Amino acid sequence: MAGHSKWANIQHRKGKQDALRGAQFTKLVREIHVAARTGGGDPAMNPRLRLAVDKAVAASMPKENIERAIKKATGELEGVSYEEARFEGYAPGGVAVIVDCLTDNRNRTVADVRHAFSKHGGNLGTDGSVAFMFRKLGVLSFAPGTSEDAVMEAALEAGADDVVVFPEDGSIEVLTQPETFERVRDAMIAAGLGPDEAEVTFRADNDVAVEGETAQAVAKMLDRLESLDDVQNVYSNADLPADAYV
């Protein structure tokens, strides 16, 4: 189990996203666009689109923005076409990093991602160079102070794979398979235990703890990558202390 608080890292990321609401909306619109284009414009029949719409609603995106993105993706309105791209590499300290992008100009995206890696002491690798260290899963995060017994009972009854309690701050994570994520999330909400954060993500099998200047360099690199317009998600196996973000 990681020695640093994942809850602190979640709060840092949420705070940064709230401060960059316009950029967050752009990323959400792109995800809605690609999800609708690849799986159809009906959220009831398209799990990826349903999750993207849920995230947009949670971020207070206007309904008309969501509907317009879906219509552009399905051809009802004219719009830009985006393609998915994934990059892998290493940050300082041997930290593995995966960067998922949606872009309308792959050459621009490659250049921006490579620059972010090199500027902060990282190295962009080849496809598959770090992906084997990660697994895809659903994660529901609960704030410190949430009843461990209540979460445990509801999560296991809903079919979750595991419940992890972090002793350093008392925060809780419920882990699921991607296929059962929505069912477990809906069951937790129905039980009065709505998560503070819920997503299907990539988690490393083993974290790499970094400290001091190395931790700060990793945090700066991850922040830089997340700030790029074409970047949707950044995953790493970094176990960072809270002071890495100063």
C-alpha positions in Angstrom: 0.0 0.0 0.0 1.3 3.4 -0.9 2.7 5.5 1.9 1.3 8.9 0.7 -2.3 9.9 0.7 -4.1 9.3 -2.6 -6.9 11.5 -1.2 -4.5 14.5 -1.1 -3.5 13.9 -4.7 -7.2 13.6 -5.7 -8.0 16.9 -4.1 -5.0 18.6 -5.8 -6.2 17.4 -9.2 -9.8 18.4 -8.6 -8.7 21.9 -7.4 -6.6 22.4 -10.5 -9.4 21.2 -12.8 -11.9 23.6 -11.1 -9.4 26.5 -11.6 -9.2 25.6 -15.3 -12.9 25.1 -15.9 -12.7 26.1 -19.6 -10.0 23.6 -20.3 -11.9 21.0 -18.5 -15.0 21.6 -20.6 -12.9 21.2 -23.7 -11.6 17.8 -22.6 -15.1 16.7 -21.7 -16.5 17.7 -25.0 -13.8 15.8 -26.9 -14.5 12.7 -24.9 -18.2 13.0 -25.6 -17.5 13.5 -29.3 -15.2 10.4 -29.6 -17.5 8.2 -27.4 -20.6 9.2 -29.5 -18.7 8.7 -32.8 -17.4 5.3 -32.0 -20.4 3.9 -30.1 -23.5 5.9 -31.2 -25.2 8.9 -29.8 -27.6 7.2 -27.3 -26.1 7.2 -23.8 -28.4 4.4 -22.8 -26.8 2.1 -25.4 -23.3 3.4 -25.2 -21.5 3.0 -21.8 -18.6 5.1 -22.7 -20.8 8.0 -23.7 -22.9 7.6 -20.6 -19.9 7.9 -18.4 -18.6 10.9 -20.4 -22.0 12.7 -20.1 -22.1 11.9 -16.3 -18.7 13.6 -15.9 -19.9 16.6 -17.9 -23.0 17.0 -15.8 -20.9 16.6 -12.6 -18.7 19.4 -13.9 -21.8 21.6 -14.4 -21.5 21.7 -18.2 -24.7 23.1 -19.8 -27.0 20.5 -21.3 -26.9 22.3 -24.7 -23.1 21.9 -24.8 -23.5 18.2 -24.3 -26.2 17.8 -26.9 -24.2 19.8 -29.4 -21.1 17.7 -29.0 -23.2 14.5 -29.5 -24.8 15.9 -32.7 -21.4 16.9 -34.1 -20.1 13.5 -33.5 -23.0 11.7 -35.1 -23.1 14.1 -38.2 -26.2 16.0 -37.3 -24.0 19.1 -37.0 -20.7 19.9 -38.7 -17.7 19.6 -36.5 -14.0 18.7 -36.1 -13.0 15.0 -36.0 -10.7 13.8 -33.2 -8.6 10.7 -33.1 -7.3 8.9 -30.0 -3.5 8.7 -29.3 -1.6 7.2 -26.4 2.0 7.9 -25.4 4.1 6.1 -22.8 7.4 7.0 -21.1 9.2 7.7 -17.9 9.3 10.7 -15.5 12.3 11.3 -13.2 12.9 8.7 -10.6 11.8 5.8 -12.9 8.2 6.8 -12.7 6.1 5.2 -15.5 3.6 7.5 -17.3 0.8 6.9 -19.7 -0.7 9.9 -21.6 -4.1 9.5 -23.4 -5.0 12.2 -25.9 -7.7 13.2 -28.3 -6.4 15.3 -31.1 -7.2 16.8 -34.5 -3.5 17.2 -35.3 -1.3 14.3 -34.3 2.0 15.9 -35.2 1.2 18.9 -32.9 0.3 16.5 -30.0 3.4 14.4 -30.4 5.6 17.5 -30.3 3.8 18.9 -27.2 3.9 15.7 -25.3 7.6 15.1 -26.1 8.5 18.6 -25.0 6.7 18.1 -21.7 8.6 14.9 -21.0 12.0 16.3 -22.0 11.6 19.7 -20.3 11.1 18.0 -16.9 13.7 15.3 -17.1 11.6 12.5 -18.5 11.9 10.3 -21.6 9.1 9.5 -24.1 9.2 5.8 -24.8 7.7 3.4 -27.4 4.2 1.9 -27.5 3.9 -0.8 -24.8 7.0 0.3 -22.9 5.1 0.9 -19.6 1.5 -0.1 -20.3 2.1 -3.6 -19.0 2.6 -2.1 -15.5 -1.0 -0.9 -15.3 -4.5 -2.4 -15.2 -7.8 -0.9 -16.1 -10.3 -0.7 -13.2 -13.2 1.3 -11.7 -12.3 3.4 -8.7 -14.8 5.1 -6.3 -13.2 7.4 -3.8 -14.7 8.4 -0.4 -13.5 11.2 1.8 -11.9 10.7 5.2 -14.6 10.2 7.8 -16.9 8.1 5.7 -18.1 5.0 7.5 -15.8 2.1 6.6 -18.4 -0.5 7.7 -21.2 1.1 5.6 -19.0 1.4 2.5 -17.7 -2.2 2.9 -21.2 -3.7 3.3 -22.7 -1.8 0.3 -19.7 -2.3 -2.0 -19.4 -6.0 -1.5 -23.2 -6.5 -1.8 -23.0 -4.5 -5.1 -20.3 -6.8 -6.5 -17.2 -4.7 -6.0 -13.8 -6.5 -6.2 -12.2 -4.8 -3.2 -12.4 -2.1 -0.6 -9.2 -0.3 0.4 -8.9 1.9 3.5 -5.9 4.2 3.7 -4.8 4.4 7.4 -2.8 7.6 6.9 -6.0 9.7 6.4 -9.0 7.3 6.6 -10.0 7.8 3.0 -11.6 4.8 1.3 -11.5 3.4 -2.3 -13.9 0.8 -3.8 -12.4 -1.1 -6.7 -14.4 -2.7 -9.5 -14.0 -4.3 -12.9 -14.7 -1.7 -15.7 -17.7 -3.8 -16.7 -19.3 -3.5 -13.2 -18.3 0.0 -12.5 -21.6 1.7 -13.3 -23.6 -1.0 -11.4 -21.5 -0.6 -8.3 -21.5 3.2 -8.5 -25.3 3.3 -8.8 -25.7 0.9 -5.9 -23.5 3.0 -3.7 -25.4 6.1 -4.5 -28.7 4.3 -3.9 -27.4 3.3 -0.5 -26.7 7.0 0.4 -23.0 6.6 -0.2 -22.3 8.7 -3.2 -18.5 8.8 -4.0 -16.6 12.0 -4.0 -14.8 10.8 -7.1 -15.7 8.0 -9.5 -13.9 7.0 -12.7 -12.7 4.1 -14.8 -9.0 4.6 -14.8 -5.6 2.9 -15.1 -3.8 1.9 -11.9 -0.3 0.7 -11.6 0.3 -2.7 -10.1 3.1 -1.2 -8.0 3.7 2.4 -7.1 7.1 4.1 -7.1 7.8 6.4 -4.1 9.7 9.6 -4.9 10.7 12.4 -2.5 12.2 15.9 -2.5 13.3 17.5 -5.7 12.6 14.4 -7.7 9.0 14.3 -6.5 8.6 18.0 -7.4 10.0 17.4 -10.9 7.5 14.5 -11.4 4.6 16.6 -10.1 5.6 19.5 -12.5 5.8 17.1 -15.4 2.4 15.5 -14.7 0.8 19.0 -14.2 2.3 20.1 -17.5 1.0 17.1 -19.4 -2.5 17.5 -17.9 -2.6 21.2 -18.9 -2.1 20.4 -22.6 -5.2 20.9 -24.7 -5.0 17.5 -26.4 -4.4 15.5 -23.3 -7.4 13.8 -21.7 -5.9 11.7 -19.0 -2.4 11.2 -17.4 -1.7 8.0 -15.5 1.4 7.3 -13.5 2.8 4.9 -10.8 4.2 7.9 -8.8 3.6 7.8 -5.1 4.0 11.5 -4.3 4.0 13.4 -1.0 1.6 16.3 -0.6 4.5 18.8 -0.6 5.5 17.8 -4.1 2.9 20.2 -5.5 4.2 23.3 -3.9 
